[in-house]
Amino acid sequence: MNKHNTVFFDLDDTIIKGDSIVKFMIFYLKRNPNKIFVYIGLIPYFILFMLKIVKNKTIKGCIAKIFENETIDNLSEIGLEFVNTVIEKNYYIEALEEIKKCKENGYRLILITASFEFYAIHIANKLGFDKCIATKLWTNNNIYTGQVYGRNCYGVEKKSRLHMEGYIHGQETNIAAYSDSISDLPLFEFAKERVCVNPKRSLSKYAMEHKSENYIIVDWRSMDENLRKHS
């Protein structure tokens, strides 16, 4: 495999439908109903987040508190079960086909996501990615402390993480980047081809205005909708 030709993929609303963190929180609560009071304590922060009063990194830090005192092994096992049951039903079919094509072309595949690493790594492994770059959590003696390690892997932080991993933005061997959100403009800087997957309105508008910079819009929802109609 040619390890120098690289393709970057976002996760939520790009490879899978919806927000994986919300899905995991629901899954985790069913497994750990004793955490209900921690969840209740998060409600004011979610309201402030929806009102755009607190930022993404703040809400991510609050969510991390849910996993305080979990062992690395146990949370990894729960993450794997989550991927094999919940996420398994939420992949975009065309995303899987695109990933398969990239692998057949010998490209190095990088999953880069704001999702938590303890379950994102299992998605990356299952789909054959070469590397997973995601939001990490602090641990002490193999126990999660309930804090984010470093920064939330979102927006410009993705750019910082890629620099730390040795990738150079605009490098000719960075073939393409796939994402649904305008927050990933820093990620798109790393690739020759910028693929906007099911883009939200702001990214769709930006892509239309910057077609000359190799922005492409694709809709991977259509095949899934057609299958549901005929199922």
mmCIF file of the C-alpha atoms, coordinates in Angstrom:
data_MODEL
# 
_entry.id   MODEL 
# 
loop_
_atom_site.group_PDB 
_atom_site.id 
_atom_site.type_symbol 
_atom_site.label_atom_id 
_atom_site.label_alt_id 
_atom_site.label_comp_id 
_atom_site.label_asym_id 
_atom_site.label_entity_id 
_atom_site.label_seq_id 
_atom_site.pdbx_PDB_ins_code 
_atom_site.Cartn_x 
_atom_site.Cartn_y 
_atom_site.Cartn_z 
_atom_site.occupancy 
_atom_site.B_iso_or_equiv 
_atom_site.pdbx_formal_charge 
_atom_site.auth_seq_id 
_atom_site.auth_comp_id 
_atom_site.auth_asym_id 
_atom_site.auth_atom_id 
_atom_site.pdbx_PDB_model_num 
ATOM 1   C CA . MET A 1 1   ? 0.000   0.000  0.000  1.00 0.00 ? 1   MET A CA 1 
ATOM 2   C CA . ASN A 1 2   ? 1.251   3.455  -0.859 1.00 0.00 ? 2   ASN A CA 1 
ATOM 3   C CA . LYS A 1 3   ? 1.320   5.123  2.559  1.00 0.00 ? 3   LYS A CA 1 
ATOM 4   C CA . HIS A 1 4   ? 1.948   8.564  1.097  1.00 0.00 ? 4   HIS A CA 1 
ATOM 5   C CA . ASN A 1 5   ? -1.422  9.052  -0.614 1.00 0.00 ? 5   ASN A CA 1 
ATOM 6   C CA . THR A 1 6   ? -3.738  10.065 2.211  1.00 0.00 ? 6   THR A CA 1 
ATOM 7   C CA . VAL A 1 7   ? -7.488  10.544 2.540  1.00 0.00 ? 7   VAL A CA 1 
ATOM 8   C CA . PHE A 1 8   ? -9.124  12.107 5.608  1.00 0.00 ? 8   PHE A CA 1 
ATOM 9   C CA . PHE A 1 9   ? -12.658 11.299 6.794  1.00 0.00 ? 9   PHE A CA 1 
ATOM 10  C CA . ASP A 1 10  ? -14.784 12.998 9.429  1.00 0.00 ? 10  ASP A CA 1 
ATOM 11  C CA . LEU A 1 11  ? -17.201 10.644 11.236 1.00 0.00 ? 11  LEU A CA 1 
ATOM 12  C CA . ASP A 1 12  ? -20.559 12.101 12.356 1.00 0.00 ? 12  ASP A CA 1 
ATOM 13  C CA . ASP A 1 13  ? -22.962 12.878 9.497  1.00 0.00 ? 13  ASP A CA 1 
ATOM 14  C CA . THR A 1 14  ? -20.187 11.914 7.079  1.00 0.00 ? 14  THR A CA 1 
ATOM 15  C CA . ILE A 1 15  ? -19.667 8.177  7.544  1.00 0.00 ? 15  ILE A CA 1 
ATOM 16  C CA . ILE A 1 16  ? -22.558 7.643  9.933  1.00 0.00 ? 16  ILE A CA 1 
ATOM 17  C CA . LYS A 1 17  ? -25.986 9.205  10.348 1.00 0.00 ? 17  LYS A CA 1 
ATOM 18  C CA . GLY A 1 18  ? -26.280 11.685 13.188 1.00 0.00 ? 18  GLY A CA 1 
ATOM 19  C CA . ASP A 1 19  ? -24.197 12.449 16.270 1.00 0.00 ? 19  ASP A CA 1 
ATOM 20  C CA . SER A 1 20  ? -22.356 9.407  17.588 1.00 0.00 ? 20  SER A CA 1 
ATOM 21  C CA . ILE A 1 21  ? -21.757 10.970 21.008 1.00 0.00 ? 21  ILE A CA 1 
ATOM 22  C CA . VAL A 1 22  ? -25.489 11.395 21.630 1.00 0.00 ? 22  VAL A CA 1 
ATOM 23  C CA . LYS A 1 23  ? -26.063 7.817  20.477 1.00 0.00 ? 23  LYS A CA 1 
ATOM 24  C CA . PHE A 1 24  ? -23.326 6.581  22.811 1.00 0.00 ? 24  PHE A CA 1 
ATOM 25  C CA . MET A 1 25  ? -24.685 8.532  25.776 1.00 0.00 ? 25  MET A CA 1 
ATOM 26  C CA . ILE A 1 26  ? -28.067 6.827  25.350 1.00 0.00 ? 26  ILE A CA 1 
ATOM 27  C CA . PHE A 1 27  ? -26.394 3.417  24.938 1.00 0.00 ? 27  PHE A CA 1 
ATOM 28  C CA . TYR A 1 28  ? -24.164 3.954  27.968 1.00 0.00 ? 28  TYR A CA 1 
ATOM 29  C CA . LEU A 1 29  ? -27.022 5.088  30.215 1.00 0.00 ? 29  LEU A CA 1 
ATOM 30  C CA . LYS A 1 30  ? -28.955 1.905  29.428 1.00 0.00 ? 30  LYS A CA 1 
ATOM 31  C CA . ARG A 1 31  ? -25.906 -0.051 30.565 1.00 0.00 ? 31  ARG A CA 1 
ATOM 32  C CA . ASN A 1 32  ? -25.309 2.186  33.587 1.00 0.00 ? 32  ASN A CA 1 
ATOM 33  C CA . PRO A 1 33  ? -28.641 3.519  34.910 1.00 0.00 ? 33  PRO A CA 1 
ATOM 34  C CA . ASN A 1 34  ? -26.913 4.517  38.162 1.00 0.00 ? 34  ASN A CA 1 
ATOM 35  C CA . LYS A 1 35  ? -25.343 7.411  36.177 1.00 0.00 ? 35  LYS A CA 1 
ATOM 36  C CA . ILE A 1 36  ? -28.753 9.062  35.691 1.00 0.00 ? 36  ILE A CA 1 
ATOM 37  C CA . PHE A 1 37  ? -27.992 11.834 38.180 1.00 0.00 ? 37  PHE A CA 1 
ATOM 38  C CA . VAL A 1 38  ? -24.812 12.748 36.303 1.00 0.00 ? 38  VAL A CA 1 
ATOM 39  C CA . TYR A 1 39  ? -26.905 13.025 33.136 1.00 0.00 ? 39  TYR A CA 1 
ATOM 40  C CA . ILE A 1 40  ? -29.485 15.195 34.895 1.00 0.00 ? 40  ILE A CA 1 
ATOM 41  C CA . GLY A 1 41  ? -26.692 17.505 35.996 1.00 0.00 ? 41  GLY A CA 1 
ATOM 42  C CA . LEU A 1 42  ? -25.723 17.998 32.340 1.00 0.00 ? 42  LEU A CA 1 
ATOM 43  C CA . ILE A 1 43  ? -29.148 19.289 31.262 1.00 0.00 ? 43  ILE A CA 1 
ATOM 44  C CA . PRO A 1 44  ? -28.441 22.998 32.012 1.00 0.00 ? 44  PRO A CA 1 
ATOM 45  C CA . TYR A 1 45  ? -25.200 22.807 30.002 1.00 0.00 ? 45  TYR A CA 1 
ATOM 46  C CA . PHE A 1 46  ? -26.985 21.227 27.023 1.00 0.00 ? 46  PHE A CA 1 
ATOM 47  C CA . ILE A 1 47  ? -29.585 24.009 27.114 1.00 0.00 ? 47  ILE A CA 1 
ATOM 48  C CA . LEU A 1 48  ? -26.824 26.642 27.169 1.00 0.00 ? 48  LEU A CA 1 
ATOM 49  C CA . PHE A 1 49  ? -25.073 24.823 24.325 1.00 0.00 ? 49  PHE A CA 1 
ATOM 50  C CA . MET A 1 50  ? -28.248 24.769 22.199 1.00 0.00 ? 50  MET A CA 1 
ATOM 51  C CA . LEU A 1 51  ? -28.624 28.499 22.881 1.00 0.00 ? 51  LEU A CA 1 
ATOM 52  C CA . LYS A 1 52  ? -24.988 28.932 21.748 1.00 0.00 ? 52  LYS A CA 1 
ATOM 53  C CA . ILE A 1 53  ? -24.020 30.390 25.113 1.00 0.00 ? 53  ILE A CA 1 
ATOM 54  C CA . VAL A 1 54  ? -21.399 27.728 25.852 1.00 0.00 ? 54  VAL A CA 1 
ATOM 55  C CA . LYS A 1 55  ? -18.988 26.315 23.287 1.00 0.00 ? 55  LYS A CA 1 
ATOM 56  C CA . ASN A 1 56  ? -18.437 22.819 21.941 1.00 0.00 ? 56  ASN A CA 1 
ATOM 57  C CA . LYS A 1 57  ? -15.336 22.260 24.092 1.00 0.00 ? 57  LYS A CA 1 
ATOM 58  C CA . THR A 1 58  ? -17.295 23.107 27.268 1.00 0.00 ? 58  THR A CA 1 
ATOM 59  C CA . ILE A 1 59  ? -20.068 20.616 26.597 1.00 0.00 ? 59  ILE A CA 1 
ATOM 60  C CA . LYS A 1 60  ? -17.514 17.951 25.646 1.00 0.00 ? 60  LYS A CA 1 
ATOM 61  C CA . GLY A 1 61  ? -15.761 18.475 28.965 1.00 0.00 ? 61  GLY A CA 1 
ATOM 62  C CA . CYS A 1 62  ? -19.085 18.060 30.769 1.00 0.00 ? 62  CYS A CA 1 
ATOM 63  C CA . ILE A 1 63  ? -19.872 14.834 28.911 1.00 0.00 ? 63  ILE A CA 1 
ATOM 64  C CA . ALA A 1 64  ? -16.430 13.455 29.829 1.00 0.00 ? 64  ALA A CA 1 
ATOM 65  C CA . LYS A 1 65  ? -17.462 13.541 33.511 1.00 0.00 ? 65  LYS A CA 1 
ATOM 66  C CA . ILE A 1 66  ? -19.920 10.721 32.813 1.00 0.00 ? 66  ILE A CA 1 
ATOM 67  C CA . PHE A 1 67  ? -17.011 8.303  32.388 1.00 0.00 ? 67  PHE A CA 1 
ATOM 68  C CA . GLU A 1 68  ? -15.210 9.139  35.618 1.00 0.00 ? 68  GLU A CA 1 
ATOM 69  C CA . ASN A 1 69  ? -13.925 5.982  37.391 1.00 0.00 ? 69  ASN A CA 1 
ATOM 70  C CA . GLU A 1 70  ? -14.467 3.734  34.373 1.00 0.00 ? 70  GLU A CA 1 
ATOM 71  C CA . THR A 1 71  ? -11.547 1.428  33.578 1.00 0.00 ? 71  THR A CA 1 
ATOM 72  C CA . ILE A 1 72  ? -9.882  1.668  30.183 1.00 0.00 ? 72  ILE A CA 1 
ATOM 73  C CA . ASP A 1 73  ? -10.714 -1.974 29.392 1.00 0.00 ? 73  ASP A CA 1 
ATOM 74  C CA . ASN A 1 74  ? -14.362 -1.750 30.411 1.00 0.00 ? 74  ASN A CA 1 
ATOM 75  C CA . LEU A 1 75  ? -15.081 1.433  28.473 1.00 0.00 ? 75  LEU A CA 1 
ATOM 76  C CA . SER A 1 76  ? -13.311 -0.015 25.448 1.00 0.00 ? 76  SER A CA 1 
ATOM 77  C CA . GLU A 1 77  ? -15.510 -3.121 25.654 1.00 0.00 ? 77  GLU A CA 1 
ATOM 78  C CA . ILE A 1 78  ? -18.641 -0.986 25.919 1.00 0.00 ? 78  ILE A CA 1 
ATOM 79  C CA . GLY A 1 79  ? -17.395 1.089  22.979 1.00 0.00 ? 79  GLY A CA 1 
ATOM 80  C CA . LEU A 1 80  ? -16.887 -2.030 20.864 1.00 0.00 ? 80  LEU A CA 1 
ATOM 81  C CA . GLU A 1 81  ? -20.367 -3.329 21.709 1.00 0.00 ? 81  GLU A CA 1 
ATOM 82  C CA . PHE A 1 82  ? -21.780 0.097  20.796 1.00 0.00 ? 82  PHE A CA 1 
ATOM 83  C CA . VAL A 1 83  ? -20.047 0.017  17.423 1.00 0.00 ? 83  VAL A CA 1 
ATOM 84  C CA . ASN A 1 84  ? -21.168 -3.554 16.685 1.00 0.00 ? 84  ASN A CA 1 
ATOM 85  C CA . THR A 1 85  ? -24.805 -2.893 17.553 1.00 0.00 ? 85  THR A CA 1 
ATOM 86  C CA . VAL A 1 86  ? -25.818 0.770  17.279 1.00 0.00 ? 86  VAL A CA 1 
ATOM 87  C CA . ILE A 1 87  ? -23.277 2.161  14.800 1.00 0.00 ? 87  ILE A CA 1 
ATOM 88  C CA . GLU A 1 88  ? -23.559 -0.935 12.608 1.00 0.00 ? 88  GLU A CA 1 
ATOM 89  C CA . LYS A 1 89  ? -27.082 0.194  11.683 1.00 0.00 ? 89  LYS A CA 1 
ATOM 90  C CA . ASN A 1 90  ? -26.140 3.807  10.992 1.00 0.00 ? 90  ASN A CA 1 
ATOM 91  C CA . TYR A 1 91  ? -23.462 3.761  8.290  1.00 0.00 ? 91  TYR A CA 1 
ATOM 92  C CA . TYR A 1 92  ? -24.161 5.579  5.045  1.00 0.00 ? 92  TYR A CA 1 
ATOM 93  C CA . ILE A 1 93  ? -23.960 2.906  2.345  1.00 0.00 ? 93  ILE A CA 1 
ATOM 94  C CA . GLU A 1 94  ? -22.199 5.262  -0.060 1.00 0.00 ? 94  GLU A CA 1 
ATOM 95  C CA . ALA A 1 95  ? -19.682 6.174  2.632  1.00 0.00 ? 95  ALA A CA 1 
ATOM 96  C CA . LEU A 1 96  ? -18.751 2.498  2.980  1.00 0.00 ? 96  LEU A CA 1 
ATOM 97  C CA . GLU A 1 97  ? -18.448 2.182  -0.791 1.00 0.00 ? 97  GLU A CA 1 
ATOM 98  C CA . GLU A 1 98  ? -16.223 5.281  -0.966 1.00 0.00 ? 98  GLU A CA 1 
ATOM 99  C CA . ILE A 1 99  ? -13.988 3.973  1.817  1.00 0.00 ? 99  ILE A CA 1 
ATOM 100 C CA . LYS A 1 100 ? -13.711 0.646  -0.007 1.00 0.00 ? 100 LYS A CA 1 
ATOM 101 C CA . LYS A 1 101 ? -12.714 2.448  -3.228 1.00 0.00 ? 101 LYS A CA 1 
ATOM 102 C CA . CYS A 1 102 ? -10.056 4.450  -1.426 1.00 0.00 ? 102 CYS A CA 1 
ATOM 103 C CA . LYS A 1 103 ? -8.609  1.279  0.083  1.00 0.00 ? 103 LYS A CA 1 
ATOM 104 C CA . GLU A 1 104 ? -8.593  -0.428 -3.316 1.00 0.00 ? 104 GLU A CA 1 
ATOM 105 C CA . ASN A 1 105 ? -6.671  2.557  -4.699 1.00 0.00 ? 105 ASN A CA 1 
ATOM 106 C CA . GLY A 1 106 ? -4.045  2.026  -2.010 1.00 0.00 ? 106 GLY A CA 1 
ATOM 107 C CA . TYR A 1 107 ? -4.725  5.273  -0.159 1.00 0.00 ? 107 TYR A CA 1 
ATOM 108 C CA . ARG A 1 108 ? -3.846  5.713  3.488  1.00 0.00 ? 108 ARG A CA 1 
ATOM 109 C CA . LEU A 1 109 ? -7.105  6.326  5.385  1.00 0.00 ? 109 LEU A CA 1 
ATOM 110 C CA . ILE A 1 110 ? -7.255  8.629  8.406  1.00 0.00 ? 110 ILE A CA 1 
ATOM 111 C CA . LEU A 1 111 ? -10.389 8.924  10.538 1.00 0.00 ? 111 LEU A CA 1 
ATOM 112 C CA . ILE A 1 112 ? -10.292 12.322 12.263 1.00 0.00 ? 112 ILE A CA 1 
ATOM 113 C CA . THR A 1 113 ? -13.195 13.122 14.546 1.00 0.00 ? 113 THR A CA 1 
ATOM 114 C CA . ALA A 1 114 ? -14.313 15.035 17.625 1.00 0.00 ? 114 ALA A CA 1 
ATOM 115 C CA . SER A 1 115 ? -15.888 11.803 18.879 1.00 0.00 ? 115 SER A CA 1 
ATOM 116 C CA . PHE A 1 116 ? -14.276 10.030 21.815 1.00 0.00 ? 116 PHE A CA 1 
ATOM 117 C CA . GLU A 1 117 ? -11.354 7.826  20.931 1.00 0.00 ? 117 GLU A CA 1 
ATOM 118 C CA . PHE A 1 118 ? -12.481 4.860  23.080 1.00 0.00 ? 118 PHE A CA 1 
ATOM 119 C CA . TYR A 1 119 ? -15.226 4.003  20.566 1.00 0.00 ? 119 TYR A CA 1 
ATOM 120 C CA . ALA A 1 120 ? -14.029 5.824  17.425 1.00 0.00 ? 120 ALA A CA 1 
ATOM 121 C CA . ILE A 1 121 ? -10.969 3.563  17.322 1.00 0.00 ? 121 ILE A CA 1 
ATOM 122 C CA . HIS A 1 122 ? -13.246 0.530  16.956 1.00 0.00 ? 122 HIS A CA 1 
ATOM 123 C CA . ILE A 1 123 ? -15.062 2.167  14.016 1.00 0.00 ? 123 ILE A CA 1 
ATOM 124 C CA . ALA A 1 124 ? -11.708 2.909  12.387 1.00 0.00 ? 124 ALA A CA 1 
ATOM 125 C CA . ASN A 1 125 ? -10.513 -0.668 12.880 1.00 0.00 ? 125 ASN A CA 1 
ATOM 126 C CA . LYS A 1 126 ? -13.773 -2.158 11.630 1.00 0.00 ? 126 LYS A CA 1 
ATOM 127 C CA . LEU A 1 127 ? -13.711 -0.077 8.430  1.00 0.00 ? 127 LEU A CA 1 
ATOM 128 C CA . GLY A 1 128 ? -10.013 -0.645 7.754  1.00 0.00 ? 128 GLY A CA 1 
ATOM 129 C CA . PHE A 1 129 ? -8.642  2.814  8.503  1.00 0.00 ? 129 PHE A CA 1 
ATOM 130 C CA . ASP A 1 130 ? -4.905  3.144  8.987  1.00 0.00 ? 130 ASP A CA 1 
ATOM 131 C CA . LYS A 1 131 ? -5.192  5.636  11.833 1.00 0.00 ? 131 LYS A CA 1 
ATOM 132 C CA . CYS A 1 132 ? -7.784  7.187  14.141 1.00 0.00 ? 132 CYS A CA 1 
ATOM 133 C CA . ILE A 1 133 ? -7.336  10.717 15.501 1.00 0.00 ? 133 ILE A CA 1 
ATOM 134 C CA . ALA A 1 134 ? -10.050 11.573 18.023 1.00 0.00 ? 134 ALA A CA 1 
ATOM 135 C CA . THR A 1 135 ? -10.809 13.281 21.335 1.00 0.00 ? 135 THR A CA 1 
ATOM 136 C CA . LYS A 1 136 ? -8.918  11.630 24.174 1.00 0.00 ? 136 LYS A CA 1 
ATOM 137 C CA . LEU A 1 137 ? -9.767  11.346 27.870 1.00 0.00 ? 137 LEU A CA 1 
ATOM 138 C CA . TRP A 1 138 ? -7.403  11.611 30.829 1.00 0.00 ? 138 TRP A CA 1 
ATOM 139 C CA . THR A 1 139 ? -6.539  8.393  32.649 1.00 0.00 ? 139 THR A CA 1 
ATOM 140 C CA . ASN A 1 140 ? -4.734  7.669  35.889 1.00 0.00 ? 140 ASN A CA 1 
ATOM 141 C CA . ASN A 1 141 ? -3.665  4.102  36.690 1.00 0.00 ? 141 ASN A CA 1 
ATOM 142 C CA . ASN A 1 142 ? -5.923  2.801  33.876 1.00 0.00 ? 142 ASN A CA 1 
ATOM 143 C CA . ILE A 1 143 ? -8.930  4.668  35.288 1.00 0.00 ? 143 ILE A CA 1 
ATOM 144 C CA . TYR A 1 144 ? -10.665 7.536  33.484 1.00 0.00 ? 144 TYR A CA 1 
ATOM 145 C CA . THR A 1 145 ? -10.624 10.772 35.480 1.00 0.00 ? 145 THR A CA 1 
ATOM 146 C CA . GLY A 1 146 ? -13.644 12.343 33.762 1.00 0.00 ? 146 GLY A CA 1 
ATOM 147 C CA . GLN A 1 147 ? -11.601 15.000 31.966 1.00 0.00 ? 147 GLN A CA 1 
ATOM 148 C CA . VAL A 1 148 ? -10.693 15.623 28.331 1.00 0.00 ? 148 VAL A CA 1 
ATOM 149 C CA . TYR A 1 149 ? -7.018  15.047 27.605 1.00 0.00 ? 149 TYR A CA 1 
ATOM 150 C CA . GLY A 1 150 ? -5.701  18.020 25.646 1.00 0.00 ? 150 GLY A CA 1 
ATOM 151 C CA . ARG A 1 151 ? -8.284  19.679 23.431 1.00 0.00 ? 151 ARG A CA 1 
ATOM 152 C CA . ASN A 1 152 ? -11.495 18.563 21.810 1.00 0.00 ? 152 ASN A CA 1 
ATOM 153 C CA . CYS A 1 153 ? -10.559 17.312 18.315 1.00 0.00 ? 153 CYS A CA 1 
ATOM 154 C CA . TYR A 1 154 ? -12.828 19.819 16.592 1.00 0.00 ? 154 TYR A CA 1 
ATOM 155 C CA . GLY A 1 155 ? -12.343 22.658 14.110 1.00 0.00 ? 155 GLY A CA 1 
ATOM 156 C CA . VAL A 1 156 ? -8.835  24.119 14.156 1.00 0.00 ? 156 VAL A CA 1 
ATOM 157 C CA . GLU A 1 157 ? -7.746  21.442 16.637 1.00 0.00 ? 157 GLU A CA 1 
ATOM 158 C CA . LYS A 1 158 ? -7.977  18.905 13.799 1.00 0.00 ? 158 LYS A CA 1 
ATOM 159 C CA . LYS A 1 159 ? -5.413  21.013 11.951 1.00 0.00 ? 159 LYS A CA 1 
ATOM 160 C CA . SER A 1 160 ? -3.156  21.057 15.026 1.00 0.00 ? 160 SER A CA 1 
ATOM 161 C CA . ARG A 1 161 ? -3.458  17.294 15.496 1.00 0.00 ? 161 ARG A CA 1 
ATOM 162 C CA . LEU A 1 162 ? -2.603  16.649 11.849 1.00 0.00 ? 162 LEU A CA 1 
ATOM 163 C CA . HIS A 1 163 ? 0.462   18.895 12.137 1.00 0.00 ? 163 HIS A CA 1 
ATOM 164 C CA . MET A 1 164 ? 1.503   16.934 15.231 1.00 0.00 ? 164 MET A CA 1 
ATOM 165 C CA . GLU A 1 165 ? 1.123   13.712 13.238 1.00 0.00 ? 165 GLU A CA 1 
ATOM 166 C CA . GLY A 1 166 ? 3.398   15.107 10.517 1.00 0.00 ? 166 GLY A CA 1 
ATOM 167 C CA . TYR A 1 167 ? 0.843   15.972 7.844  1.00 0.00 ? 167 TYR A CA 1 
ATOM 168 C CA . ILE A 1 168 ? 1.354   19.189 5.899  1.00 0.00 ? 168 ILE A CA 1 
ATOM 169 C CA . HIS A 1 169 ? -1.646  21.158 4.635  1.00 0.00 ? 169 HIS A CA 1 
ATOM 170 C CA . GLY A 1 170 ? -1.796  21.426 0.867  1.00 0.00 ? 170 GLY A CA 1 
ATOM 171 C CA . GLN A 1 171 ? 0.649   18.539 0.423  1.00 0.00 ? 171 GLN A CA 1 
ATOM 172 C CA . GLU A 1 172 ? 0.218   16.963 -3.008 1.00 0.00 ? 172 GLU A CA 1 
ATOM 173 C CA . THR A 1 173 ? -0.125  13.459 -1.595 1.00 0.00 ? 173 THR A CA 1 
ATOM 174 C CA . ASN A 1 174 ? -3.132  14.398 0.541  1.00 0.00 ? 174 ASN A CA 1 
ATOM 175 C CA . ILE A 1 175 ? -5.733  13.276 -1.988 1.00 0.00 ? 175 ILE A CA 1 
ATOM 176 C CA . ALA A 1 176 ? -9.060  14.212 -0.392 1.00 0.00 ? 176 ALA A CA 1 
ATOM 177 C CA . ALA A 1 177 ? -10.943 15.166 2.773  1.00 0.00 ? 177 ALA A CA 1 
ATOM 178 C CA . TYR A 1 178 ? -14.591 14.298 3.506  1.00 0.00 ? 178 TYR A CA 1 
ATOM 179 C CA . SER A 1 179 ? -16.820 16.177 5.962  1.00 0.00 ? 179 SER A CA 1 
ATOM 180 C CA . ASP A 1 180 ? -20.332 17.549 6.436  1.00 0.00 ? 180 ASP A CA 1 
ATOM 181 C CA . SER A 1 181 ? -19.514 20.652 8.483  1.00 0.00 ? 181 SER A CA 1 
ATOM 182 C CA . ILE A 1 182 ? -18.028 24.095 7.906  1.00 0.00 ? 182 ILE A CA 1 
ATOM 183 C CA . SER A 1 183 ? -16.136 23.612 11.162 1.00 0.00 ? 183 SER A CA 1 
ATOM 184 C CA . ASP A 1 184 ? -13.881 21.325 9.109  1.00 0.00 ? 184 ASP A CA 1 
ATOM 185 C CA . LEU A 1 185 ? -12.560 24.036 6.784  1.00 0.00 ? 185 LEU A CA 1 
ATOM 186 C CA . PRO A 1 186 ? -9.171  23.649 8.534  1.00 0.00 ? 186 PRO A CA 1 
ATOM 187 C CA . LEU A 1 187 ? -9.282  19.944 7.638  1.00 0.00 ? 187 LEU A CA 1 
ATOM 188 C CA . PHE A 1 188 ? -10.123 20.699 4.009  1.00 0.00 ? 188 PHE A CA 1 
ATOM 189 C CA . GLU A 1 189 ? -6.922  22.779 3.794  1.00 0.00 ? 189 GLU A CA 1 
ATOM 190 C CA . PHE A 1 190 ? -4.951  19.530 3.911  1.00 0.00 ? 190 PHE A CA 1 
ATOM 191 C CA . ALA A 1 191 ? -6.434  18.024 0.749  1.00 0.00 ? 191 ALA A CA 1 
ATOM 192 C CA . LYS A 1 192 ? -6.491  18.656 -2.982 1.00 0.00 ? 192 LYS A CA 1 
ATOM 193 C CA . GLU A 1 193 ? -10.129 17.570 -3.228 1.00 0.00 ? 193 GLU A CA 1 
ATOM 194 C CA . ARG A 1 194 ? -12.618 18.829 -0.613 1.00 0.00 ? 194 ARG A CA 1 
ATOM 195 C CA . VAL A 1 195 ? -15.697 16.594 -0.514 1.00 0.00 ? 195 VAL A CA 1 
ATOM 196 C CA . CYS A 1 196 ? -18.695 18.075 1.312  1.00 0.00 ? 196 CYS A CA 1 
ATOM 197 C CA . VAL A 1 197 ? -20.893 15.153 2.364  1.00 0.00 ? 197 VAL A CA 1 
ATOM 198 C CA . ASN A 1 198 ? -24.571 15.921 3.025  1.00 0.00 ? 198 ASN A CA 1 
ATOM 199 C CA . PRO A 1 199 ? -23.370 19.436 3.873  1.00 0.00 ? 199 PRO A CA 1 
ATOM 200 C CA . LYS A 1 200 ? -25.139 21.686 6.290  1.00 0.00 ? 200 LYS A CA 1 
ATOM 201 C CA . ARG A 1 201 ? -26.369 24.974 4.819  1.00 0.00 ? 201 ARG A CA 1 
ATOM 202 C CA . SER A 1 202 ? -23.294 27.022 5.752  1.00 0.00 ? 202 SER A CA 1 
ATOM 203 C CA . LEU A 1 203 ? -20.858 24.526 4.202  1.00 0.00 ? 203 LEU A CA 1 
ATOM 204 C CA . SER A 1 204 ? -23.033 24.056 1.117  1.00 0.00 ? 204 SER A CA 1 
ATOM 205 C CA . LYS A 1 205 ? -23.022 27.813 0.527  1.00 0.00 ? 205 LYS A CA 1 
ATOM 206 C CA . TYR A 1 206 ? -19.266 28.010 1.066  1.00 0.00 ? 206 TYR A CA 1 
ATOM 207 C CA . ALA A 1 207 ? -18.616 25.097 -1.306 1.00 0.00 ? 207 ALA A CA 1 
ATOM 208 C CA . MET A 1 208 ? -20.731 26.657 -4.047 1.00 0.00 ? 208 MET A CA 1 
ATOM 209 C CA . GLU A 1 209 ? -18.806 29.909 -3.705 1.00 0.00 ? 209 GLU A CA 1 
ATOM 210 C CA . HIS A 1 210 ? -15.425 28.139 -3.788 1.00 0.00 ? 210 HIS A CA 1 
ATOM 211 C CA . LYS A 1 211 ? -15.898 25.549 -6.532 1.00 0.00 ? 211 LYS A CA 1 
ATOM 212 C CA . SER A 1 212 ? -12.644 26.665 -8.125 1.00 0.00 ? 212 SER A CA 1 
ATOM 213 C CA . GLU A 1 213 ? -10.840 25.433 -4.980 1.00 0.00 ? 213 GLU A CA 1 
ATOM 214 C CA . ASN A 1 214 ? -11.944 21.847 -5.645 1.00 0.00 ? 214 ASN A CA 1 
ATOM 215 C CA . TYR A 1 215 ? -14.965 21.791 -3.358 1.00 0.00 ? 215 TYR A CA 1 
ATOM 216 C CA . ILE A 1 216 ? -17.432 19.050 -4.320 1.00 0.00 ? 216 ILE A CA 1 
ATOM 217 C CA . ILE A 1 217 ? -20.888 18.451 -2.858 1.00 0.00 ? 217 ILE A CA 1 
ATOM 218 C CA . VAL A 1 218 ? -22.222 14.876 -2.560 1.00 0.00 ? 218 VAL A CA 1 
ATOM 219 C CA . ASP A 1 219 ? -25.431 13.555 -1.034 1.00 0.00 ? 219 ASP A CA 1 
ATOM 220 C CA . TRP A 1 220 ? -25.040 10.120 0.546  1.00 0.00 ? 220 TRP A CA 1 
ATOM 221 C CA . ARG A 1 221 ? -28.523 10.168 2.062  1.00 0.00 ? 221 ARG A CA 1 
ATOM 222 C CA . SER A 1 222 ? -30.345 9.372  -1.186 1.00 0.00 ? 222 SER A CA 1 
ATOM 223 C CA . MET A 1 223 ? -29.354 5.703  -1.436 1.00 0.00 ? 223 MET A CA 1 
ATOM 224 C CA . ASP A 1 224 ? -30.349 5.075  2.186  1.00 0.00 ? 224 ASP A CA 1 
ATOM 225 C CA . GLU A 1 225 ? -33.705 6.776  1.628  1.00 0.00 ? 225 GLU A CA 1 
ATOM 226 C CA . ASN A 1 226 ? -34.353 4.699  -1.503 1.00 0.00 ? 226 ASN A CA 1 
ATOM 227 C CA . LEU A 1 227 ? -33.560 1.474  0.345  1.00 0.00 ? 227 LEU A CA 1 
ATOM 228 C CA . ARG A 1 228 ? -35.939 2.379  3.161  1.00 0.00 ? 228 ARG A CA 1 
ATOM 229 C CA . LYS A 1 229 ? -38.709 3.051  0.639  1.00 0.00 ? 229 LYS A CA 1 
ATOM 230 C CA . HIS A 1 230 ? -38.238 -0.365 -0.937 1.00 0.00 ? 230 HIS A CA 1 
ATOM 231 C CA . SER A 1 231 ? -37.689 -2.334 2.248  1.00 0.00 ? 231 SER A CA 1 
# 
